[in-house]
């Protein structure tokens, strides 16, 4: 009877629309839907037969509804009295086996609607052991996961956890539910399930400690990541500090060291970020995150008003060979361009045109793509103009204008490049006008008194 109640409630909520994943957009709405599911599982429900129609090829095809219910009641009574199985009981048992086989076949054929109906029929009207019921719940969760329906998947897994609080699968189920909540942005609930894994590890028997070690480590890593995603950077950083002291696999240890430094930049502690990131680079020089670490170090120096060190850090990155790291050449060049350009832009915005100019000049040769070169050369021109080196500023603008004229000859000028060329033409025109004005003023200043009227 309990199985029928659970199945009826679960299906009723699903068919009523409480568990439609597409309607979820915020953590609050997720909470409302999942809480509705949890509350409803504790209430009574009507029998499922009126709401589920199993396909015509199902084993119950020739049975009338009233007779079927009567037979099921007789089976339940016989089972509770400890009587040996009757023909009817065995028939129901065989039907259950057939339903499950049909469910698996439908799942394999991606007929998810039919699979769902078979599973609910098993839970509501079938004859299954506790072990088999557990398997059915896991199979149902897999069904909804294949449909990318996170809310239904969560509902089934949480029902499993409520029915079987001491099951050995629970740590993995909590991990699954935590990941699902995290995927839909319900970070608070994700963290709760990761914490439950740690609590289970603390309560585990001595012989099971090693079994819990790996999943507990994963839970701590995901707690740290989740806290960072929630914007709780200080909490996340504390997790990574503790994790850094553990004996971790190399890949995980590299990730932890990098995240420590990265989170210090988010917290606003550049003085702590720099040594943490340098430790990461020194320990794992071939890691794919090394270029980003150099960028973060440079930006941290900039925030501490140590401009020369910020520039030198980018030069260190620009001189490095991509073969030293587990990263392809295109990705490596991408990071060189991104890091150099972002730091140069920051210097320019804060009025440090000299250091901005040094970086723009260093990164211009990183690509022959006109979109890249024209933009950096344009910025070089702006820097020279701000530094009152107008001759060089004109050269930069003239270089872009001439490049545009050559591209126009072969009809190879994109809209972005055309806009950049027009901007360069305008600046060039303005600078020429300013030069003429300055020359005119200078001529007035050097006129001999005798030549005056």
C-alpha positions as CSV (number, residue, x, y, z in Angstrom):
1,X,0.0,0.0,0.0
2,X,2.8,2.4,0.9
3,X,4.3,2.0,-2.6
4,X,0.9,2.9,-4.2
5,X,0.6,6.0,-2.1
6,X,4.1,7.2,-2.9
7,X,3.7,6.5,-6.6
8,X,0.2,8.1,-6.7
9,X,1.5,11.2,-5.0
10,X,4.6,11.5,-7.1
11,X,2.6,11.1,-10.3
12,X,-0.1,13.4,-9.2
13,X,2.4,16.2,-8.6
14,X,4.1,15.6,-11.8
15,X,1.0,15.5,-13.9
16,X,-0.4,18.6,-12.1
17,X,2.6,20.6,-13.3
18,X,4.4,21.1,-10.0
19,X,7.6,19.6,-11.3
20,X,8.0,21.3,-14.7
21,X,11.7,22.1,-15.0
22,X,11.1,24.7,-17.7
23,X,9.2,26.9,-15.2
24,X,12.2,27.1,-12.8
25,X,14.2,30.3,-13.0
26,X,15.3,31.2,-9.5
27,X,16.3,29.5,-6.3
28,X,13.1,30.6,-4.6
29,X,10.9,29.0,-7.2
30,X,12.9,25.8,-7.1
31,X,12.5,25.8,-3.4
32,X,8.7,26.2,-3.6
33,X,8.4,23.3,-6.1
34,X,10.6,20.9,-4.3
35,X,9.1,21.7,-0.9
36,X,5.6,21.1,-2.4
37,X,6.9,17.7,-3.4
38,X,8.4,16.9,0.0
39,X,5.2,17.9,1.8
40,X,2.9,16.0,-0.6
41,X,4.8,12.8,-0.1
42,X,3.6,12.7,3.4
43,X,-0.1,12.8,2.6
44,X,-2.6,10.2,1.4
45,X,-3.4,9.8,-2.3
46,X,-5.9,8.2,-4.6
47,X,-5.2,5.0,-6.5
48,X,-3.2,5.5,-9.6
49,X,-5.3,3.4,-12.0
50,X,-7.6,6.3,-13.0
51,X,-4.7,8.5,-14.1
52,X,-2.3,6.0,-15.8
53,X,-3.1,4.1,-19.0
54,X,-0.4,1.5,-19.8
55,X,-0.1,0.7,-23.5
56,X,-2.2,-2.0,-25.1
57,X,0.7,-4.5,-25.2
58,X,1.0,-4.5,-21.4
59,X,0.3,-7.8,-19.4
60,X,-2.8,-6.3,-17.7
61,X,-4.6,-5.8,-21.1
62,X,-7.6,-8.2,-20.5
63,X,-8.1,-7.4,-16.8
64,X,-10.9,-5.2,-15.8
65,X,-10.1,-2.4,-13.3
66,X,-12.4,-3.6,-10.5
67,X,-11.2,-7.2,-10.8
68,X,-7.6,-6.1,-10.9
69,X,-8.0,-4.2,-7.7
70,X,-9.7,-7.1,-6.0
71,X,-6.9,-9.4,-7.0
72,X,-4.3,-7.0,-5.7
73,X,-6.1,-6.7,-2.4
74,X,-6.1,-10.5,-2.1
75,X,-2.4,-10.6,-2.8
76,X,-1.7,-8.0,-0.1
77,X,-3.8,-9.9,2.4
78,X,-2.1,-13.2,1.7
79,X,1.3,-11.7,1.9
80,X,0.6,-10.0,5.2
81,X,-0.7,-13.3,6.6
82,X,2.5,-15.1,5.7
83,X,0.7,-17.5,3.4
84,X,2.6,-19.3,0.6
85,X,2.3,-17.6,-2.8
86,X,-0.9,-18.5,-4.7
87,X,-1.3,-18.6,-8.4
88,X,-2.7,-15.0,-8.3
89,X,0.2,-13.7,-6.3
90,X,2.6,-15.3,-8.7
91,X,0.7,-13.8,-11.6
92,X,1.0,-10.3,-10.2
93,X,4.7,-11.0,-9.6
94,X,5.2,-12.0,-13.2
95,X,3.3,-8.9,-14.3
96,X,5.7,-6.8,-12.3
97,X,8.7,-8.4,-13.9
98,X,7.1,-7.8,-17.3
99,X,6.4,-4.1,-16.5
100,X,9.9,-3.5,-15.5
101,X,11.2,-5.2,-18.6
102,X,8.9,-3.0,-20.7
103,X,10.1,0.1,-18.8
104,X,13.7,-0.7,-19.5
105,X,12.9,-1.4,-23.2
106,X,11.0,1.9,-23.5
107,X,13.9,3.8,-21.8
108,X,16.3,2.2,-24.2
109,X,14.1,3.2,-27.1
110,X,13.8,6.8,-25.6
111,X,10.1,6.4,-25.2
112,X,10.3,8.3,-21.9
113,X,6.5,8.7,-21.5
114,X,5.8,5.0,-21.7
115,X,8.8,4.2,-19.4
116,X,7.4,6.6,-16.8
117,X,4.0,5.0,-16.9
118,X,5.4,1.5,-16.4
119,X,7.5,2.6,-13.5
120,X,4.6,4.2,-11.8
121,X,2.5,1.1,-12.4
122,X,5.3,-1.0,-10.7
123,X,5.4,1.2,-7.7
124,X,1.7,1.4,-7.3
125,X,0.4,-2.0,-8.2
126,X,3.4,-4.3,-8.5
127,X,5.0,-6.9,-6.3
128,X,8.6,-5.8,-5.6
129,X,11.0,-6.2,-2.7
130,X,12.6,-3.2,-1.0
131,X,15.8,-3.8,-2.9
132,X,13.9,-3.8,-6.2
133,X,12.0,-0.7,-5.2
134,X,15.3,1.1,-4.7
135,X,16.4,0.0,-8.1
136,X,13.2,1.3,-9.6
137,X,13.7,4.7,-8.0
138,X,17.2,5.0,-9.4
139,X,16.0,3.9,-12.8
140,X,13.3,6.6,-12.7
141,X,15.8,9.2,-11.7
142,X,17.9,8.1,-14.7
143,X,14.8,8.4,-16.9
144,X,14.2,12.0,-15.8
145,X,17.9,12.9,-16.1
146,X,18.0,11.7,-19.7
147,X,15.0,14.1,-20.3
148,X,17.1,16.8,-18.7
149,X,14.3,17.4,-16.2
150,X,16.2,18.4,-13.1
151,X,13.2,19.0,-10.9
152,X,11.6,15.5,-11.4
153,X,15.0,13.9,-11.0
154,X,15.5,15.8,-7.7
155,X,12.0,14.7,-6.5
156,X,12.7,11.0,-7.1
157,X,16.1,11.1,-5.5
158,X,14.8,13.0,-2.4
159,X,12.0,10.4,-2.1
160,X,14.7,7.7,-2.1
161,X,16.6,9.5,0.6
162,X,13.5,9.9,2.8
163,X,12.5,6.2,2.4
164,X,16.0,4.8,2.9
165,X,17.9,7.1,5.2
166,X,20.5,4.4,6.0
167,X,21.1,3.1,2.5
168,X,24.8,2.7,1.5
169,X,24.0,4.6,-1.8
170,X,23.0,7.8,0.0
171,X,26.3,9.6,-0.2
172,X,26.3,9.2,-4.0
173,X,22.6,10.2,-4.1
174,X,23.3,13.3,-2.1
175,X,26.1,14.2,-4.5
176,X,23.7,13.7,-7.4
177,X,21.1,15.9,-5.9
178,X,23.6,18.6,-4.9
179,X,24.9,18.7,-8.5
180,X,21.4,19.0,-9.8
181,X,20.5,21.8,-7.5
182,X,23.8,23.5,-8.5
183,X,23.0,23.1,-12.2
184,X,19.7,25.0,-11.8
185,X,21.2,27.8,-9.6
186,X,19.8,26.6,-6.2
187,X,23.2,26.9,-4.6
188,X,21.9,26.9,-1.0
189,X,20.2,23.5,-1.4
190,X,23.2,22.2,-3.3
191,X,25.4,23.0,-0.3
192,X,23.0,21.3,2.1
193,X,23.4,18.0,0.3
194,X,27.2,18.3,0.1
195,X,27.3,19.0,3.9
196,X,25.1,15.9,4.4
197,X,27.8,13.8,2.7
198,X,30.4,15.1,5.2
199,X,28.0,14.3,8.1
200,X,27.5,10.8,6.9
201,X,31.3,10.4,6.7
202,X,31.6,11.5,10.3
203,X,29.0,9.0,11.4
204,X,30.4,6.1,9.4
205,X,31.8,3.0,11.0
206,X,35.6,2.7,11.3
207,X,35.8,0.2,8.4
208,X,33.9,2.5,6.1
209,X,36.1,5.6,6.6
210,X,38.3,4.9,3.5
211,X,35.2,4.3,1.4
212,X,34.0,7.8,2.4
213,X,37.3,9.5,1.8
214,X,37.0,10.1,-1.9
215,X,33.4,11.2,-1.9
216,X,34.0,13.4,1.1
217,X,36.9,15.1,-0.7
218,X,34.7,15.7,-3.7
219,X,32.0,17.1,-1.5
220,X,34.4,19.6,0.0
221,X,35.7,20.6,-3.4
222,X,32.1,21.2,-4.6
223,X,31.2,23.1,-1.4
224,X,34.1,25.4,-2.1
225,X,33.1,25.8,-5.7
226,X,29.4,26.4,-4.8
227,X,30.3,29.0,-2.2
228,X,32.4,30.8,-4.8
229,X,29.5,30.7,-7.3
230,X,27.2,32.1,-4.6
231,X,29.6,35.0,-4.2
232,X,30.7,33.9,-0.7
233,X,34.4,34.2,-1.6
234,X,35.8,34.3,1.9
235,X,33.9,31.1,2.8
236,X,35.1,29.4,-0.4
237,X,38.7,30.5,0.3
238,X,38.6,28.9,3.8
239,X,37.5,25.7,2.2
240,X,40.4,25.8,-0.3
241,X,42.9,26.7,2.5
242,X,41.9,23.5,4.3
243,X,41.9,21.4,1.1
244,X,45.5,22.7,0.3
245,X,46.7,20.9,3.4
246,X,45.3,17.5,2.3
247,X,47.1,14.8,0.4
248,X,45.3,15.4,-2.9
249,X,45.9,14.0,-6.4
250,X,48.0,16.4,-8.5
251,X,45.1,17.7,-10.7
252,X,43.0,18.5,-7.6
253,X,45.9,20.0,-5.8
254,X,46.7,22.3,-8.7
255,X,43.1,23.4,-8.9
256,X,43.0,24.1,-5.1
257,X,46.2,26.2,-5.3
258,X,45.0,28.2,-8.2
259,X,41.6,28.8,-6.7
260,X,43.2,30.1,-3.4
261,X,45.0,32.8,-5.4
262,X,42.0,33.6,-7.6
263,X,39.6,34.0,-4.6
264,X,42.1,36.3,-2.9
265,X,41.7,38.6,-6.0
266,X,37.9,38.4,-5.7
267,X,38.0,39.2,-1.9
268,X,40.2,42.2,-2.6
269,X,43.5,41.0,-1.1
270,X,46.1,41.4,-3.9
271,X,48.9,41.1,-1.4
272,X,47.8,37.6,-0.5
273,X,46.9,36.7,-4.1
274,X,50.4,37.2,-5.5
275,X,52.3,34.7,-3.3
276,X,49.4,32.1,-3.7
277,X,49.4,32.4,-7.4
278,X,53.2,32.3,-7.6
279,X,53.2,29.1,-5.5
280,X,50.8,27.6,-8.0
281,X,52.9,28.6,-11.0
282,X,56.1,27.2,-9.4
283,X,54.4,24.0,-8.4
284,X,52.6,23.3,-11.6
285,X,54.4,25.2,-14.4
286,X,52.7,23.1,-17.1
287,X,49.2,23.6,-15.9
288,X,46.7,25.1,-18.4
289,X,45.8,27.9,-15.9
290,X,49.3,29.3,-15.7
291,X,48.6,32.1,-18.3
292,X,45.6,33.2,-16.3
293,X,47.7,33.1,-13.1
294,X,50.2,35.5,-14.7
295,X,47.4,37.9,-15.6
296,X,46.0,37.8,-12.1
297,X,49.4,38.5,-10.6
298,X,49.9,41.4,-13.0
299,X,46.5,42.9,-12.2
300,X,47.2,42.5,-8.5
301,X,50.4,44.4,-8.8
302,X,48.6,47.1,-10.7
303,X,46.0,47.4,-7.9
304,X,48.8,47.8,-5.4
305,X,50.2,50.7,-7.6
306,X,53.3,48.6,-8.4
307,X,53.1,49.4,-12.2
308,X,56.6,48.2,-13.2
309,X,56.1,44.8,-11.6
310,X,52.7,44.6,-13.3
311,X,54.2,45.2,-16.7
312,X,57.1,42.9,-16.1
313,X,54.7,40.1,-15.2
314,X,53.0,40.4,-18.5
315,X,56.4,40.4,-20.2
316,X,57.2,37.1,-18.4
317,X,54.0,35.7,-19.8
318,X,54.7,37.0,-23.4
319,X,58.2,35.4,-23.3
320,X,57.0,32.0,-22.2
321,X,56.8,29.1,-24.7
322,X,53.4,27.4,-24.9
323,X,55.2,24.0,-25.1
324,X,56.0,24.4,-21.4
325,X,52.3,24.0,-20.5
326,X,49.5,21.5,-21.3
327,X,47.8,24.0,-23.5
328,X,47.7,24.3,-27.3
329,X,49.4,27.2,-29.1
330,X,46.2,29.0,-30.0
331,X,44.9,29.0,-26.4
332,X,48.3,30.2,-25.2
333,X,48.3,33.1,-27.7
334,X,44.7,33.8,-26.7
335,X,45.8,34.3,-23.1
336,X,48.8,36.4,-24.0
337,X,46.6,38.7,-26.0
338,X,43.9,38.8,-23.4
339,X,46.1,39.4,-20.4
340,X,48.3,42.0,-22.2
341,X,45.3,43.8,-23.6
342,X,43.3,43.9,-20.4
343,X,46.2,45.2,-18.3
344,X,47.1,47.8,-21.0
345,X,43.5,48.9,-21.0
346,X,43.5,49.3,-17.2
347,X,46.7,51.4,-17.3
348,X,45.2,53.6,-20.1
349,X,42.0,54.1,-18.1
350,X,43.9,55.2,-15.0
351,X,46.0,57.6,-17.1
352,X,49.3,55.7,-17.1
353,X,49.8,56.1,-20.8
354,X,53.5,55.2,-20.7
355,X,52.9,51.7,-19.3
356,X,49.8,51.2,-21.5
357,X,52.0,52.1,-24.5
358,X,54.7,49.5,-23.6
359,X,52.1,46.7,-23.4
360,X,50.2,47.7,-26.6
361,X,53.5,47.7,-28.5
362,X,54.4,44.3,-27.0
363,X,51.2,42.5,-27.9
364,X,50.6,44.0,-31.4
365,X,52.8,41.3,-33.1
366,X,50.9,38.4,-31.4
367,X,48.5,38.2,-34.4
368,X,48.5,39.3,-38.0
369,X,44.7,39.5,-38.0
370,X,43.9,43.1,-39.1
371,X,41.1,43.4,-36.5
372,X,43.7,42.8,-33.8
373,X,46.5,44.8,-35.2
374,X,44.5,47.8,-36.2
375,X,42.9,48.0,-32.7
376,X,46.2,47.8,-30.9
377,X,47.9,50.3,-33.3
378,X,45.0,52.7,-32.8
379,X,45.5,52.4,-29.0
380,X,49.2,53.0,-29.6
381,X,48.3,56.2,-31.4
382,X,46.0,57.3,-28.6
383,X,48.8,56.8,-26.1
384,X,51.3,58.8,-28.1
385,X,48.7,61.5,-28.5
386,X,48.1,61.7,-24.7
387,X,51.9,61.8,-24.2
388,X,52.1,64.7,-26.7
389,X,54.2,62.7,-29.1
390,X,52.1,63.8,-32.1
391,X,54.4,62.7,-34.8
392,X,54.2,59.0,-33.7
393,X,50.4,59.4,-33.1
394,X,50.0,60.5,-36.7
395,X,52.1,57.6,-38.0
396,X,49.8,55.2,-36.2
397,X,46.7,56.7,-37.7
398,X,48.3,56.9,-41.1
399,X,49.2,53.2,-40.9
400,X,45.6,52.3,-40.3
401,X,44.3,54.6,-43.1
402,X,46.8,53.2,-45.6
403,X,45.9,49.6,-44.6
404,X,42.2,50.4,-45.1
405,X,42.9,51.8,-48.6
406,X,44.7,48.6,-49.5
407,X,41.9,46.5,-48.2
408,X,39.3,48.5,-50.0
409,X,41.1,47.8,-53.3
410,X,40.3,44.1,-52.9
411,X,36.8,44.7,-51.2
412,X,38.1,43.1,-48.0
413,X,37.2,45.7,-45.4
414,X,34.8,44.6,-42.7
415,X,32.3,47.0,-41.0
416,X,34.4,47.0,-37.8
417,X,37.6,47.8,-39.7
418,X,35.8,50.4,-41.8
419,X,34.6,52.1,-38.6
420,X,38.2,52.0,-37.1
421,X,39.6,53.4,-40.3
422,X,37.1,56.3,-40.2
423,X,38.1,57.0,-36.6
424,X,41.7,57.0,-37.6
425,X,41.0,59.4,-40.5
426,X,39.2,61.8,-38.2
427,X,42.0,61.8,-35.6
428,X,44.5,62.2,-38.3
429,X,42.6,65.2,-39.8
430,X,42.3,66.7,-36.3
431,X,46.0,66.3,-35.6
432,X,46.9,67.9,-39.0
433,X,44.5,70.8,-38.2
434,X,46.1,71.2,-34.8
435,X,49.6,71.2,-36.3
436,X,48.6,73.9,-38.8
437,X,47.2,76.0,-36.0
438,X,50.4,75.5,-33.9
439,X,52.6,76.4,-36.9
440,X,50.6,79.5,-37.5
441,X,50.9,80.6,-33.9
442,X,54.6,79.9,-33.9
443,X,55.1,81.9,-37.1
444,X,53.4,84.9,-35.4
445,X,55.7,84.5,-32.4
446,X,58.9,84.7,-34.5
447,X,58.0,87.7,-36.7
448,X,60.6,90.5,-36.6
449,X,59.4,93.8,-35.2
450,X,60.4,95.6,-38.3
451,X,58.1,93.5,-40.4
452,X,55.1,94.4,-38.4
453,X,52.7,97.0,-40.0
